[in-house]
Amino acid sequence: MIGIQDSSSRSVELIALLAISCVFFLFCMHTNRLNSRLKEMEMKLHPSEFSALGLTGGIGGVGVGGSSGSSNSNHLDSSKPDSTNTLQGTYQYLKSTGQMQSLNVYDLNNTRKAKMELVFFNRVPKVGSQTFMELLRRLSERNNFQFNRDAVQKVETIRLAEDQQQEMAEVISDLPVPSVFIKHVCYTNFSKFNLPTPIYINVVRDPVERVISWFYYVRAPWYFVERKAAFPDLPLPHPGWLKKDFETCVLSGDQECTYTQGVSVEGIGDHRRQSLFFCGHAYECTPFNTLGALERAKHAVESQYAVVGVLEDLNTTLAVLEKYIPRFFQGVREIYETSAEYLTKINKNNFKPPVSEKVKDIVRRNFTNEIEFYQFCRQRLHKQYLAVHLAQKHLT
């Protein structure tokens, strides 16, 4: 009888959750079609950007190599207008400052630093990482490598103690090569534990758009249904919390949407800190939007990561991945182009209503360093792309 009662109780909970979900569905239904179209536009390729540069068709058939040289320390000014952070804007800036000719594929290619044939994708949540995981799964069949991802966990811990970091690094290092390993976790320095360095990759997204995406993702009906099915003892969310909208949350000063400088919040739930996934496990990385965390994250990207892609620059990202890590990403653009309609729907949240620019601007004021980090990653990606184009031009 006890087992039957427990089963009945769980069924009632699921029914109640579905009822709450229906209310929320009706609340958001009028925005679904618009949001769906906007999302598809966001994820599609952007050939017009390349046409303006005379780079139509993406990077040509030149391998990633080149002569050795010192690290290129010239960076673009992340405080410049958004136009500078397009591929065309980066090109024009580098050309006008005389830096275009000094771009060197070798200097920008951290793949050469890896000591084992293993890609470690310590994925940032809500940056299209589900799409990239599916691409890697398909690539594993095409390019003959093993696909590995961490199991879904009840509580995701991204900042680990040193002994946990070592344990994880040892598990990954013991995988057969070539392999890919995927996990939500902060940047982990394998060499610190005398272990071979993997090929680090990741993806970033506009930090304000990302925090909005997370806000509605955790309120999506299917999210809680899936979580409840996997972990039956999880408590049901309060209906009032489920129906909360981001704009009201920000404008009312709700603590959930108040992004206070320097505050540290532990756990996977604090999605305001995209830089944390690059800064590392140190406590100094936890305060929100600090200069110290920004500089640590930048250093890790420049010195360790082979490629940090950008969701808003998907075509550039795929082209750079294919040329800088060809062993794993050869053919990635072809796979994406033939399956784009399906891939753009993975984990898409049709319950996310639009947010006004007025509210986004309010949030941006407290995301200054997070925005600078995002722009830094985007500009680096553009430089990697342009460096290969420049090398190809010299060969021809």
C-alpha positions in Angstrom: 0.0 0.0 0.0 2.8 2.4 0.8 4.3 2.0 -2.7 0.9 2.6 -4.3 0.3 5.7 -2.2 3.8 7.1 -3.2 3.1 6.5 -6.8 -0.3 8.1 -6.5 1.2 11.1 -4.8 3.8 11.6 -7.5 1.1 11.4 -10.1 -0.9 14.1 -8.4 2.2 16.3 -8.2 2.9 15.8 -11.9 -0.8 16.6 -12.8 -0.6 19.7 -10.6 2.6 20.8 -12.3 1.1 20.3 -15.7 -1.9 22.4 -14.7 0.4 25.2 -13.6 2.3 24.8 -16.9 -1.0 25.2 -18.9 -1.7 28.5 -17.1 1.8 29.8 -17.9 1.4 28.5 -21.5 -1.7 30.7 -22.0 0.1 33.6 -20.5 3.0 33.3 -23.0 1.1 32.0 -26.0 0.7 35.3 -27.8 4.6 35.7 -27.9 5.5 32.3 -29.1 5.3 32.8 -32.8 7.3 36.0 -32.7 10.0 34.6 -30.4 10.3 31.5 -32.6 11.0 33.6 -35.7 13.5 35.8 -33.8 15.3 32.7 -32.5 15.5 31.2 -36.0 16.9 34.4 -37.3 19.5 34.5 -34.5 20.8 31.0 -35.3 20.9 31.2 -39.1 24.1 31.8 -41.0 25.0 35.4 -41.9 26.5 35.4 -45.4 25.9 39.1 -46.0 28.5 40.0 -43.3 31.2 38.0 -45.3 30.1 39.4 -48.7 30.9 42.9 -47.4 34.5 41.7 -46.8 34.8 39.8 -50.0 34.9 36.6 -47.9 31.7 34.9 -49.3 31.7 31.2 -48.7 33.7 31.2 -45.5 37.4 30.3 -45.1 39.0 28.5 -48.0 41.1 25.4 -48.0 44.2 26.5 -46.0 45.5 24.5 -43.1 46.1 26.0 -39.6 49.8 26.3 -39.2 52.2 29.0 -40.0 55.6 30.1 -38.7 56.3 30.5 -35.0 56.3 33.9 -33.4 55.6 35.8 -30.2 52.1 36.1 -28.9 50.2 38.9 -30.4 49.3 41.2 -27.5 47.4 43.8 -29.5 43.7 43.7 -28.6 40.8 45.7 -29.9 39.2 48.2 -27.6 36.2 46.5 -26.1 34.6 49.8 -25.1 34.1 50.7 -28.8 30.6 50.7 -30.3 28.9 47.4 -31.2 29.8 47.9 -34.9 33.4 47.3 -34.1 32.4 43.9 -32.8 31.2 42.6 -36.1 33.5 40.7 -38.4 33.5 43.7 -40.8 34.1 46.1 -37.9 37.0 44.1 -36.7 38.5 43.9 -40.1 38.2 47.7 -40.7 39.7 48.4 -37.2 42.7 46.1 -37.7 43.3 47.5 -41.2 43.0 51.1 -40.1 45.5 50.6 -37.2 48.0 48.5 -39.2 47.4 45.3 -37.3 45.8 43.3 -40.1 49.1 42.4 -41.7 50.5 41.2 -38.3 47.8 38.7 -37.7 49.4 35.2 -37.5 47.5 31.9 -37.5 50.2 30.3 -35.4 50.0 32.9 -32.7 46.2 32.5 -32.5 46.2 28.7 -32.6 46.3 27.2 -29.1 45.4 23.8 -30.5 49.1 23.3 -30.9 49.6 23.5 -27.1 47.4 20.4 -26.4 49.3 17.3 -25.2 46.5 14.8 -26.0 44.0 14.4 -28.8 41.0 15.2 -26.6 38.6 18.1 -26.8 37.3 19.4 -23.5 34.1 21.4 -23.9 33.4 22.9 -20.5 30.2 24.3 -21.8 28.5 27.5 -20.6 24.8 27.1 -20.2 22.3 28.9 -22.5 24.7 29.7 -25.3 23.4 27.1 -27.8 25.6 24.4 -26.2 22.9 21.8 -26.9 23.2 22.5 -30.6 27.0 22.2 -30.4 26.7 18.9 -28.5 24.5 17.5 -31.2 27.0 18.7 -33.8 29.9 17.0 -31.9 27.8 13.8 -31.6 27.3 13.7 -35.4 31.0 14.6 -36.0 32.1 11.8 -33.8 30.6 9.3 -36.3 31.9 11.2 -39.3 35.5 11.8 -37.9 35.9 8.7 -35.8 36.3 9.9 -32.3 34.5 9.1 -29.0 31.7 11.3 -27.7 31.5 11.6 -23.9 29.3 13.9 -21.8 28.8 14.2 -18.0 25.6 12.6 -16.6 22.7 14.9 -15.8 22.9 15.8 -12.1 20.4 16.8 -9.5 22.6 19.7 -8.4 25.2 20.9 -10.8 28.5 22.1 -9.2 30.6 24.1 -11.5 33.3 25.4 -9.1 35.2 22.4 -7.7 37.6 21.9 -4.8 41.1 21.1 -5.8 40.8 17.4 -5.1 37.6 17.3 -7.2 39.3 19.1 -10.0 42.1 16.5 -10.0 39.7 13.6 -9.9 37.8 15.0 -12.9 41.0 15.7 -14.8 42.2 12.2 -14.2 38.9 10.7 -15.4 39.1 12.8 -18.6 42.8 12.0 -19.2 42.0 8.2 -19.0 39.5 8.4 -21.8 40.6 6.7 -25.1 41.8 9.2 -27.7 40.6 10.8 -29.8 37.7 11.8 -27.7 35.4 14.7 -26.7 34.3 15.3 -23.1 31.5 17.8 -22.3 30.5 19.2 -18.9 29.2 22.3 -17.2 32.3 23.2 -15.2 34.8 26.0 -14.7 38.1 26.1 -16.6 40.4 23.4 -15.2 44.2 23.5 -15.5 45.2 19.9 -16.2 48.9 20.7 -16.2 48.6 21.7 -12.5 48.1 18.0 -11.8 50.9 16.8 -14.1 48.3 15.7 -16.6 48.4 16.3 -20.4 46.6 19.4 -21.6 43.4 18.9 -23.6 42.1 21.0 -26.5 39.9 23.6 -24.7 36.8 25.0 -26.4 33.7 26.8 -25.4 31.0 29.2 -26.6 29.7 32.6 -25.3 26.6 34.7 -25.8 25.6 38.3 -25.2 25.5 38.2 -21.4 22.2 40.1 -21.0 20.4 37.9 -23.6 21.8 34.9 -21.8 20.6 35.9 -18.4 17.1 36.5 -19.9 17.2 33.2 -21.6 18.1 31.4 -18.3 15.3 33.3 -16.4 12.6 31.8 -18.7 14.4 28.5 -19.3 14.0 27.5 -15.6 10.3 28.5 -15.8 9.5 26.5 -18.9 6.9 23.7 -18.2 8.8 21.0 -19.9 11.9 21.9 -17.8 10.2 21.0 -14.6 8.4 18.0 -16.0 11.8 16.6 -17.1 13.5 17.4 -13.9 10.7 15.9 -11.8 10.7 12.7 -13.9 14.5 12.4 -13.4 14.5 13.4 -9.7 11.0 12.7 -8.2 11.9 14.2 -4.8 12.4 17.7 -6.2 9.9 20.2 -4.8 7.3 21.8 -7.1 7.8 25.5 -7.9 5.4 28.0 -6.5 2.8 29.2 -9.2 3.7 32.8 -8.5 7.3 32.2 -9.2 6.5 30.4 -12.4 4.4 33.3 -13.7 7.0 36.0 -12.9 8.1 37.9 -16.0 11.6 39.4 -16.4 10.6 43.0 -17.1 8.5 43.2 -13.9 11.3 41.4 -12.0 13.8 44.1 -13.0 11.6 47.1 -12.7 10.3 46.1 -9.3 13.8 45.6 -7.8 13.1 41.9 -7.2 16.2 40.3 -5.7 16.3 37.6 -8.5 16.8 40.4 -11.1 19.0 42.7 -9.1 22.6 42.3 -10.3 24.7 43.7 -7.5 28.4 44.3 -8.2 30.8 42.1 -6.3 28.2 39.7 -4.9 29.2 36.1 -4.9 26.5 33.5 -5.4 27.5 29.8 -5.6 26.1 27.1 -7.8 24.8 26.6 -11.3 21.9 28.9 -10.6 23.9 32.1 -10.7 24.0 32.5 -14.4 25.0 36.1 -14.4 28.7 35.2 -14.4 29.6 33.9 -17.9 33.2 34.7 -17.2 33.3 32.2 -14.3 33.5 29.3 -16.8 36.8 30.8 -18.0 38.2 32.4 -14.9 38.4 29.1 -13.1 37.7 27.6 -9.7 39.4 30.2 -7.5 37.2 32.1 -5.0 38.4 35.3 -6.7 36.4 34.3 -9.7 33.1 34.3 -7.9 32.3 38.0 -7.3 30.0 39.3 -10.0 31.3 41.7 -12.7 34.7 42.4 -11.1 37.9 43.5 -12.9 39.9 40.6 -11.4 37.6 37.9 -12.7 37.5 39.7 -16.1 41.3 39.7 -16.4 41.7 36.0 -15.3 39.0 35.0 -17.8 40.6 36.9 -20.6 44.0 35.4 -19.8 42.6 31.8 -19.9 40.9 32.4 -23.2 44.0 33.9 -24.9 46.5 31.4 -23.5 44.6 28.2 -23.3 41.4 28.0 -25.4 41.8 26.8 -29.0 38.4 28.4 -29.9 35.8 30.3 -28.0 32.8 30.5 -30.3 30.0 33.1 -30.2 26.4 32.3 -30.6 25.6 35.5 -32.5 28.5 34.7 -34.9 27.6 31.1 -35.6 28.9 30.9 -39.2 32.3 32.4 -38.1 32.4 30.1 -35.2 31.9 27.0 -37.3 34.5 28.1 -39.9 37.1 28.8 -37.2 36.4 25.4 -35.4 36.8 23.6 -38.7 40.1 25.2 -39.5 41.7 25.4 -36.1 40.7 22.0 -34.9 40.2 20.0 -38.1 40.8 16.5 -36.5 37.4 16.9 -34.7 35.5 19.6 -36.7 36.2 18.7 -40.3 32.8 18.9 -42.1 31.0 20.8 -39.3 29.6 23.5 -41.6 28.2 20.8 -44.0 26.5 19.0 -41.1 25.0 22.2 -39.8 23.8 23.4 -43.2 22.0 20.1 -43.9 20.4 20.0 -40.5 19.9 23.6 -39.6 16.2 23.5 -39.2 16.4 20.7 -36.7 19.5 22.0 -34.8 18.0 25.4 -34.3 15.0 23.8 -32.5 17.1 21.9 -29.9 16.2 23.1 -26.4 14.4 26.2 -27.9 12.1 27.8 -25.3 8.9 29.0 -26.9 7.8 30.4 -23.6 10.2 33.3 -23.6 8.5 36.6 -24.3 10.3 39.6 -25.8 12.1 42.0 -23.4 12.2 45.7 -24.1 15.5 47.5 -24.9 14.7 49.9 -22.0 14.8 47.0 -19.5 17.9 45.4 -21.2 19.7 48.8 -20.9 19.0 48.8 -17.2 20.5 45.4 -16.8 23.5 46.2 -19.0 24.6 48.9 -16.6 25.6 46.3 -14.1 27.1 43.9 -16.7 30.0 46.2 -17.8 32.8 43.7 -17.3 30.8 40.7 -18.4 30.0 42.6 -21.6 33.6 43.5 -22.1 34.6 39.8 -21.7 32.0 38.8 -24.3 33.3 41.5 -26.7 36.8 40.3 -26.1 35.9 36.7 -27.1 34.0 37.9 -30.1 36.9 40.0 -31.4 39.4 37.2 -30.8 37.1 34.9 -32.9 37.1 37.4 -35.7 40.9 37.8 -35.6 41.2 34.0 -35.8 39.0 34.0 -38.9 40.7 36.9 -40.6 44.2 35.4 -39.8 43.3 32.2 -41.8 41.9 34.4 -44.6 45.0 36.4 -44.7 47.2 33.3 -44.8 45.1 31.9 -47.7 45.5 35.2 -49.6 49.3 35.1 -49.2 49.4 31.5 -50.4 47.5 32.4 -53.6 
